[in-house]
Amino acid sequence: MYRLSNSNEILMPISNSKKKHFRSIGHNLKPIVTIAQKGITENIKKELNRALTEHELVKIKLLTSDRSKKKKLSSEICSELGAECIQSIGHIVLLYRMAKKPDARLSNLIRKTP
């Protein structure tokens, strides 16, 4: 299955081995954004977009008690920001979006890869 980015370009699906590598990197990351009762506000979208652009791989925290709401919120974030959900465990979601020009000082993928 192919997915579209924000600029409507077709992106290849991420392989399982790459997802496994991303999960190992994401294990040591701290959540950068917490989304609570207000849901996705414009400021949260801006912050997530900035974080995905700079870091490529980010962890967020969703504070909702209903499992279906978490799944809906997670898929809404991914579709609006052109990201892919790598892992979702409990309240924590690991998101990935490839940067056009990754910065070696900020990208979690470049900094954390041996």
C-alpha positions as CSV (number, residue, x, y, z in Angstrom):
1,M,0.0,0.0,0.0
2,Y,1.3,3.4,-1.0
3,R,0.7,6.6,0.9
4,L,0.6,10.3,0.0
5,S,2.8,13.0,1.6
6,N,1.6,16.5,2.3
7,S,2.7,17.5,-1.2
8,N,0.7,14.6,-2.7
9,E,3.8,12.7,-3.8
10,I,3.5,8.9,-3.6
11,L,5.7,7.4,-0.9
12,M,6.8,3.8,-0.7
13,P,5.7,1.8,2.4
14,I,8.3,1.3,5.1
15,S,9.7,-2.2,5.3
16,N,9.3,-4.2,8.5
17,S,13.1,-4.3,9.1
18,K,13.2,-0.5,8.9
19,K,10.2,-0.2,11.3
20,K,12.1,-2.5,13.7
21,H,15.1,-0.2,13.5
22,F,12.9,2.9,14.1
23,R,11.3,1.2,17.1
24,S,14.7,0.5,18.6
25,I,15.7,4.2,18.2
26,G,12.3,5.3,19.5
27,H,12.6,3.2,22.7
28,N,15.0,5.8,24.2
29,L,13.1,8.9,23.1
30,K,10.9,10.9,25.4
31,P,7.4,12.1,24.3
32,I,7.7,15.6,22.9
33,V,4.0,16.5,22.7
34,T,1.1,15.4,25.0
35,I,-2.4,15.6,23.4
36,A,-5.2,15.7,26.0
37,Q,-8.9,16.5,26.0
38,K,-8.8,19.4,23.6
39,G,-7.5,17.2,20.9
40,I,-5.4,18.4,18.0
41,T,-5.2,22.2,18.1
42,E,-3.5,24.4,15.6
43,N,-0.6,24.9,17.9
44,I,-0.1,21.2,18.4
45,K,-0.2,20.7,14.6
46,K,2.5,23.3,14.2
47,E,4.7,21.8,16.9
48,L,4.3,18.3,15.5
49,N,5.1,19.5,12.0
50,R,8.2,21.3,13.3
51,A,9.3,18.3,15.3
52,L,8.8,15.8,12.4
53,T,10.6,18.2,10.0
54,E,13.6,18.5,12.3
55,H,13.8,15.1,14.0
56,E,12.0,12.8,11.5
57,L,11.2,10.3,14.3
58,V,9.2,11.5,17.3
59,K,7.2,10.1,20.2
60,I,3.9,11.6,21.4
61,K,1.6,10.9,24.2
62,L,-2.2,10.7,23.8
63,L,-4.2,11.1,27.0
64,T,-7.6,9.5,26.2
65,S,-9.1,6.6,28.0
66,D,-10.9,5.1,25.0
67,R,-8.9,2.8,22.7
68,S,-10.9,3.7,19.6
69,K,-10.4,7.5,20.2
70,K,-6.7,6.9,20.5
71,K,-6.6,5.0,17.2
72,K,-8.8,7.7,15.5
73,L,-6.6,10.5,16.9
74,S,-3.4,8.7,15.8
75,S,-4.6,8.2,12.3
76,E,-5.9,11.8,12.1
77,I,-2.5,13.1,13.0
78,C,-0.8,10.8,10.5
79,S,-3.0,11.8,7.6
80,E,-2.9,15.6,8.4
81,L,0.9,15.7,8.8
82,G,1.9,13.1,6.2
83,A,3.5,10.9,8.9
84,E,3.4,7.2,9.5
85,C,2.7,5.5,12.8
86,I,5.6,3.1,13.5
87,Q,4.3,1.9,16.9
88,S,1.5,2.5,19.3
89,I,1.6,1.1,22.8
90,G,-0.7,2.3,25.5
91,H,-0.7,6.1,25.4
92,I,2.5,6.4,23.5
93,V,2.7,6.7,19.6
94,L,5.9,6.7,17.6
95,L,5.6,8.7,14.4
96,Y,8.0,9.0,11.4
97,R,8.1,11.3,8.5
98,M,11.2,11.5,6.2
99,A,12.8,14.9,6.0
100,K,13.6,16.4,2.6
101,K,17.0,17.7,4.0
102,P,17.8,16.0,7.3
103,D,19.9,18.0,9.7
104,A,22.6,15.7,11.2
105,R,22.5,17.6,14.5
106,L,18.7,17.3,15.0
107,S,17.6,14.1,13.2
108,N,17.0,11.2,15.6
109,L,17.7,8.8,12.8
110,I,21.1,10.1,12.1
111,R,22.2,10.9,15.6
112,K,21.0,7.5,17.1
113,T,22.3,5.2,14.3
114,P,25.7,3.6,15.1
